Amino acid sequence: MKKKVFVALSSFARHGQAPVELLKKSGFEFVLNTSGKRLGSQEIIAMAVGADGIIAGLEVYDRAVLEGLPRLKCISRCGVGTDNIDLAAARIKGITVVNTPDVVVQPVAELTVGFVFDLLRSLTRQTEDMRSGGWVRHTGYLLSSKTVGVLGLGRIGRRVAELFKRLDAQVIGYDLQPDQAWADKAGVAVVSKEALLSRSHVLCVHVACADGAPAVVGAGELASMKKGAFLVNVSRGQAVDETALLDALKNNHLAGAALDVFAQEPYNGPLSQLPNVLLTPHVGSLTHESRAQMETEAVENLLKVLSGFSVV
């Protein structure tokens, strides 16, 4: 019987036909999600019936979904996070879960750098002023005069630190298990979490955060940051306590913040009303180049697993 692949991503191949061509060449039967939206649990079960593999986005694969797909052997996540997949249930059912962690590094790191420059020079704020007919000049800051703190030195955090070092910023970092050899080579000082918070003019958050876990940056952490500091979060919405962040911004303890991720998405909460907050709708990895590469790698990973090869 010919193997079957279901592509759950509604935006699949929007940035190039390479992943579709790979599926065609594989000889596997494949079905695309043409609904134009993120699928619910029952929709996945109905549309992926008989599937051996799924190219997955952010839709939820809980125990009920996995039990409703008895032939499923692999979920290939187009992206990094697997919080939407019940990994324990997948292991029990013998379902291999793979992802594309390296593709997102550069686009997310570049967005972080863009956020920081925007905050330091009030670019968006001044653009909005001029669109309203104003001519309000905000005095900015030089990046080279600031200490950038990177909370979480995984793939993305390390890349962010390297980029800021090349831009002449002082860079410090914290991680539960830091790669000291990398830090020494990159010229990044690894410090305690307390020192990172108290010394950083700009704090960039790049941590993993499981659903239901307490915020990594809560009221206490925000209070220990420098007065007038900036915060950037492009990791997980749950990593930063949004209520505490709102308070820190409204009482002028923090000078500004930039967020690409939120505890509940889509986000339309009170942070969107503050003029010193930059908000983007979870677009960290959303570039033409990275999406095309990510989808291609997701297909390659799936085909390897279904063909009996391991994915490193």
N, C-alpha and C positions, 0 to 999 in steps of 0.2 A: 504494500500500500504506500502511495506517495505521501511523503511528509507534508504537513500543512503548517503554515506560518500566518499568524494574525498580527497586523500592524495596528496598534491601538492609537498611535499618535495621529491626531487630526490634521496636523501641519506637515506630515511626512512628505519629503521630497519637494517641499516648497522652495528650497534653495538650491535645487539641482537634482537631476535624475539618476545620479550615480548609485544611490542605495536601491532604487527600483531595478536598475539594470543588474545589480548583483543578485537580487532575488530571482529575476528572470533566468539568469545564467545558472542558478543553482539547480534548477529543475524541480524545486519544491513548489507546491501549490501555495499561493498566498492571497490573503484577503486584506483590503485596506479599510480603515475607518473613514467613511466618507460623510459622516454626520456633521463635521465641522465643529465639534465640541468635545470636551472631556467626557468620557463615558462613565456611567454609574455601574455598580456591581452587576446588576441583572443584564445590563446592556453588554458588558464584557462577556458574560457567560453565553449569552445568545449569539453574539457575533463571532466569538472565538471557538464555537463548538467544534470539537474534533481537532483542535490545534495542538501540535507538538511543541511549538515555540511561539513566544509573543515578543514583539518589539514594543517596549513599554515606555510611557511617559510618567506623569504624576498621578494617574488614576490609581485607585486603591485595589490592592491584591491581598485581601484578608483571607482567613481560613475558609470562609464560605465560598469565595470566588475560586480558590484553588481546588476545593473539593468538587466544585461544579465543572471543572475541566480535567477529567481523569486521565487524558492522554498527555497532558502538559509535561514537558521535560526541561524546558528552559525559559526563563524570563530574562531578556536582554534589555537592561535599562538604558535608555538614551539620556545619559546624564550621570551624575555622581550619586546623589542621595538615594537610599533604598528604604527610607522611613515609611514609604507607602506600601511596602511589601512585608508580609508576615514571614520573616526569614526562618523562624522556628518551624512554622507549618510547612514551609517550602522544603526544609531539610528532611522532615519526617516523610514527606511525599516523594523525596528524591528529585526535587526540581532544582536545577542549577540556576543560580542568580548571578549575572555578570553586569558590569557597568562600564562607563567610559570616563574614568576619572581624570585622565591627563588632558583631554581636549578643552576642558573648561578653565584650565589654569590661566592661560594668557588673557582671554576676554574678561574674566572676573578681576584679575589683577589690574588690567587697564582701566576698567570701570572704577576701581578703588582709587587709582591715581587721579582719574578725571574728577571724581567726587572731591578729593582733597584740594585740588587746585581751585575748583569752584567755590568751596568753602572759604579758602584763604583769601580769595580775591572777590568774593561776593558777585560772581559773574551772573548767575541766574537772577539774583535780587536786583541788580542794576539793569539787566535787560527788561525785567518786568516794570521797573520804574520808568524807563524810557518809553516803553509801549503805552504807558499811562500818561505820557506827555511830560514826564518829569526829567530833571537833570540833577540827580542826587549822586554825588561821588563818594563812594565808600573807600576809605583807606585800607589797603590790604596788608598782607604779610608775605615775606619771602619764605619759601619752603626751606631754603638753606639755613634759616635762622631757627628752625623748629626741630624738636625731637619727635619722631614718629614712632609710636609704640605698636607692635604687631602682636595681638593676642591670639595665639595659635599658630605654630610654625609647621603646619603640614605643607602639602604641595603648593597651595595657593598662598598661604602666609609667607612661605620662603620666597616665592616669586615676587610678591609685593615688597618684601624687605629688600630684595636685590634691586628692584626698580628704583626705590627711594634712595638707596645708597648711590646709585648712578646719578641721581638728581641732586646730590650733595646734601641730603638731609642726614641728621644724626638718627640712627635707627637702633632701637632696642626691641627685644622680643621676649615672650614668655611662652612656654609649652610644658605640659606635664612630663613629656619625654623628649627633651630637645636633642637635636642632632648637633652635638658640640663641634664635630669636625666641619660640618657645613658652616656653622656660625663663625668659626675661626677663619675659614677661607673667605666668607662673604663680608667679614668685618662687622658683624652684627653682635652686639653685646646681649647675652642671655642673662636676664635678671629675674628676680622674684615677681610674682603677680602684684604684690604691694608696691614694689618699686616701679613697675611698668605703669601702674595707674597714676602714681603720684608724680612721675617724671614726664609723662607724655603730653605734648601740646596737641597732638592728634592721635587718637586711639583707633586703630583699625581692627575690627573683630573678624576673625577667621577660624571659628571653632565649630565642632560638631555638637549637636544638642538634640537629644532624643525627645520625642513627644512626651509631655508630662514632666520632664525634668525641670528643676528650678533654673531660672535665668542665670547665665554665667556672669552677666553684668546687671546687677540689681541696684537697689537704692544705696546700699552700703558702698558698692564699688564706684558708683557715680559720684557719691559724696567725697570719696577719696581722690578723685581726679582733680587736676589743676583747675582753678577758677579761670574761665575763659577758654577752656580746651574745646576741641571738636571731637565728635564720635562718628565713625563710619561703620555700618554693619551691612555686609553683603554675604553673610554666612547662612544663618537660620534666624527666622523671626523670633523664635523662642529664646534665643541667646541673650537678648536684651529686654529687660522689663520696660515695656512701652509706657506704662503709667508713671514709673519712676523717671524715665527719660523726659517725659512731658513736664514733670515737676522741675527737673533740673534745668530745663530750657526756659520755662516760664519765670523761674526765680533768678535767671541770669547766672547760674553757676556754670553752665556750659554756654559757649558762644554760638554753637550750631551743631547740626547733625545731618547725616545723609544715610538714607535707608533704601535698600533694594528688596528687602525681605520683611515679612510681617507675620505676627502670630496667627492672624486670620487674613486670608487673601480671597477675593480682592479687599484692599484696605480703603476705608473711608473715614477713619477716626480723626481725633482732634489734632494729631501731629500735622495733618495736612493744612491746618489753618495758620501755622506759624511761619512767618516770613524767612526765618533762619534755618528752615529744614528743607532739605532736598529729598524728593521721593520719586522712585521709579518702580514700575510694576513688575518686579522680579525678572529683570532682563539681563542679569549678570553674564550669562553665557549666550545671549541672543545676538550673535553677529552672523552675517551671511556665511563667513568662512567656517566658524566654529560649528554652526548647526549642520552644515553640509558634512563636515568631517565627523561629527558626533553620530549622525545617522548612519553614515557609511561604516564606522567602527562598530556600531550596535548590530548592524546586519552581519558584518564579518564575524563578530563574537558569537552570534546566534548560530550561524552556519557551521562554525567550528565545533560548537558543543553538539549540535544535532548530527554532525558527521563523525562524532566520537573523538574529537581532539580536545585537549585542554586549552583553556585561556589563561595566560600568565598575567 
